[in-house]
Amino acid sequence: MTINFKTFPTPQATAEACGQHVLSVLDAAARGNKEVTLAVSGGSTPKLMFAYMAKAEIDWNKVHLFWVDERGVPPDNADSNYRMTNEHFIVPARIPQRNIHRVKAELEADVAARYYESEIREFFRVAPGELPHFDLLHLGVGPDAHTASLFPGEPLIDDRAGLVGAVYVQKMQQWRITLLPGVLLSARNTAVLISGQDKAEAMQHVVQGAYEPRQFPSQIIAHQARRASWFLDEASATLLA
């Protein structure tokens, strides 16, 4: 298995490189298509990338924005992935509100997951037994090697048929709504952005370790995603040979 990863000296440089890649993929996908689809992740790492992308001259009217995962909080909560994306990307980029497909995480997690799956099925016209194909998924990797809201030990890591799941993250005592592995692996392109020394050990397991996705969920992306590009800062890549 070979992972296509590039390293950059700083988090800023890494975020800009990943952002440029995302913009390039979206631009190519927009040629000849009325709509393109982007699903983004939350956390603190993407903020620099979003700020960079928001300045780009791209026709955001064509871009429909979804979320890879969301925390079980209202959209105005400080922990909300939607709120972070809205502040750092949607508002400064002036992405039309009609193109925003957020997770209604203010609802009970199971209900929010069903609503989100229904919206995805309707938008992509997904028939039963089929999976949507996002033009690009943006993912991250946590210090425990989780990706999306698929944490170590989560049974849904083995799910390849479902679209959206509600998961309870015990160590955070929080519900999450997340796209499931089948959807992640069906994306036409995947961009993985990673920065920080605290990710170094996780990346060593993901890139060089034995395949144990129940313990290191990001391995499903490393081993099975098609057209995945990995962007690491030097700190997160220190343990990679």
N, C-alpha and C positions, 0 to 999 in steps of 0.2 A: 504494500500500500504506500502510495506517495501522496503527501499533502502539499498543495500549492500554497506555501506561505512566504510572506515577505516581512522583513523586520525593518524598523525605522528607529532613529535615535531617541525620539521623544513622543509622548502621547499626542501632542499637537500634530506632528508630522504624520503619525500613524492615522489619526482621525481624518486628516486632509486627504491622504492617499486613499483611504477607504471611501471617503465621500466622493472623490473624483471617480472612483470605480463605479459607485452606485449611480452617479449622474450619467456616466457613459453608457451603462446598461439601460437605464431608463430612456435615454435619448435614442439609442438603437431600437429599443422596443416600440417607441412612439412612432417611428417611421412606418407609415402605412396602417397604423392602428389608431382607432379613436380613443382607446383607453389603455392605460398601463397600470399595473398593480404593484404596490410596494407594501410589505409588512415589516414593521420596525419593532425593535426591542427597547426595553426601558433601562433603568439603572442610571448610574452617573457617567459611565464611559461614553455613551453616544452624544453627550451634550456638545462636545467640540465638533464632532462630525455634523450634527444638525446645524450648528451655527455657520459652518463652512458651506453646507449645501444651500442654506437659505439665501445666500448671496448670489447663487448661480442664476444665469440667464437661461431658464428652461421653462417650457410651457407647462406650468403646474396645473392648468385646466384639464390636462389629459391624465394626470396622475391621481389614482385613487389610493388612499392611505388606510391601511389596516394595522392591527397590532398583533405581534407574535404572542404576547401574553399581557396580562394585566393583574394588578393586585386588587384584592377584594375591598376596594374603598371607593367613595364617591369621586367624581371627576375633578372636584376642587380641592381634594385632599393632597397634602404635600407628598404623600407616597405614591400618588397616581402616575402611572406611566403616560397616560393621556395628558395630564397637566404638564408634565415635563416636556413632552413632545410639542404641545401647543405653544408653550412659552418660548422654546428654543428653535422651533422649526415652522410650525403651521402659521403662526401669526407673522413672524418676520418674512417668511416666504410668500405669504398671502395665498395660501392654498385654499381654494373655494370650500366653503363648509359642506356643499353638496357632495364633495369628494371624500369626506371624512367618515370612516366607518369604525367608530370606537366601540369598545366593549362596555356594555352598560353594567359596570361592576358595582354600582350602588344597589343593585338587586341581589337577592340571594345567589350564591355562586352557581348552583345548578341551573337556576332560571337564567342567569346571565349567560352561561355557556350555551344553553338552548337557543336563546335569542341571537347570540353571535353566530352560531352555526347556521341558523336559519337565514341570517343576512348574507353570509358567505355563499350558501347554496343558491340563494336567489340571484345574487350578483353574478356569480360564475355560471349560473344555470347548470348546477351539478345534479346529475341524476343519481338515484339510489345506487350505491355500490361504486360510485366514481369519486375522485378527489379533485379539488381545484388545483390549478397550476399558477401560482403567483409568478409574475415576471422576475421579481427579486425579493428575497428574504434577507433581512439584516438580523444577525444573531450575535450573541456574546457568549462568553464562557465565565462561569463563576469560580471562585477559589476552590469550590468542591467539585468542579467540573460539570456543574449543571448547565443546561442551555434551555432557552425558553423558560417555562416553569416546570421542567422535568428534572427533578432533584434525585440524588442517589436513593435507590430503594423504591422509587415510584413504579408501581405495576404497569402504568400506562406507557412506560418506555417501550414495551413490547407491542403496543397497539399500532397496527398499520392500516386499519380500516376506518377508524373514527376521524372526525374533523376537529372537534373542540372538546376539551375536558375541564372539569372543575377538580382541582387538587388541593388538598390541605397540606401545607408545609409545616410540619410539627415544630421544627427548630425555630421557626419564625412566628408560630401560632397565628397563621394567616391563611386565608383561602386565596387561591389564584385561579385564573381562567387562562387556559393555554391552548395553542394549536398543538395537535398531536403529531407523532413522528411521521405518519403517512403523508400528512400535509407538508411537513418540513422537507421531506425527501422528494416530494413531487414538484418543488419549485424549479423554475427554469434556470435560475441563478441564485447563488447564496454568497453573501459577504459576511465574514466573521471578523469582528473588531475586538481586539483584546489589548489591554494595557495594565501595567502594574506588577510589581514584584510578587504580590500575593497570588497572582495567577500562574507563576512559574512552575510550581509543582504539579498543578492540574494539567498544564500544557504538556509537561513531560509524560504524564500518564496517557493523555489523549493522543499524542503523536507517536510515542515510542513504546508504550506499555501494551501488555496483552489485552485483547479485546474483551472487555468486561463492561458493557454498556449499562448494566444495572447499577454498577458502582461508579462509572464515569460516563454519564449520559451523553456528553458532547462527542463521544466516540462514534455515535450513530451518524453524525454529520461528517466527521473525518473519514469514515469508512464507506459511507453509502450515498452521500449527497452528490448530485451531479453538478458540475461546473461551480464548485465552491472555491472561493478565494479567501485566504486568511491573512489578516493584517495585524501584526504584533509589534509592540514596542520592544526595545532591547531588554527592558526589565522583565517582561513576561516571557522572554525567550532565553533567559540566562541558563536554563538547564537543558536546552536542546543541543544535541551534538551537531 
